[in-house]
Structure formats: structure tokens, C-alpha cells
Amino acid sequence: MDVERTASIVGLVGTVLLAAAVAVPAVVVESGAGPMAAYYASGPFGIAVVGLLALIEVIVLLSGRQERTDPAMAAGLAFVLSLAMLGISATWAFTIDPTVLFSFPEQYSWISNHRWAVLAAAALTVVGTAGYARSVV
């Protein structure tokens, strides 16, 4: 089994899932249905930056896999990015104001579990990029 290839695919899948998970409420929830801006800005950092970092990490992982940049540098950068995304996601998930979290209409009750999906996707990116960094270095 090619560990480098498998780990980079896990990292790529994790980052795409993370970017999608961050974007889902903005796309699915109707604009007048609740305080979406407050939801994304909750916590000390907010969560929108994680979506941006996830898209950057896709580029980093692909450039390392295709050897357009030094694979060891790409693996290290991807791992550091994934740790940052996990830290920001965890901080956001545990510091969301409950009033904001539960202020959405009943049809959007799934949003109370959304933070855990974001956190799980961020953890998947850490696992994938850690394996990729270990196999490259």
C-alpha cells in the first residue's frame, strides 16, 4: 500500500469536507431565518477563516503530491495548516454563544450539531496530513 498517496488523499478529502461543512449553513439557511453572521463570527476567531484555510490546504496538498513544490515542505505546511484549522474549529465549537446557536427556526435544528461536523472534518485533515508528512519526511 502506498502510504504517501493514501494519506494525501485522506487529507484532501478531509479538507474538501471541511470547506463544504463550513459553507453549508451559508448556502442552506435562508437569509432571514436567523443570525447567520453572528453564527459565523462566534467565538474569538469565527469560523469563516477555516473555510479559506481549507481551500488553501487543497492547493498545498495537490502541489506536494504532483511535485510542483518540495513534497516535504508541502507536507509540513499542510500539517501546520490542519493543526491551525483544528484549533480554530475547536475554539469556535466550544465558544459559540448558545443564544445564537439555538436562535434558528425549528427547520434548521440540525445547525446545533453542525459545529461537531466541522470539528470532525478538521480532525480528519490532521490525521491525513500527519500521515502524509510522516511518509514524505
C-alpha angles and dihedrals in degrees: 000000000000102000094186093055095042094048093048090050090051089050092048093048090048094051093047090048090048094051090047093047091052092049099045099085092048090053101038105037115080113244096244095042099091148327097302094162091053090048093054092043096049119125126023096301109020123225104259091086089061091060090052093047090049091056090048090050091055088058092046093050094046093048090051093047093049091044093237085134132022105292092217092053092045091049092050093047092047091051093050091047091050092050090051091049091049092049094048092045092050092047090049094045094052097041102046109131106247091220090060093041095053098036095089121101120267093261088065096049088123088074090078088068095040093091091061091052090052090049092049092050090049090051090051090055090053091052093048097045092044090055091045092050091047093050094046099043 
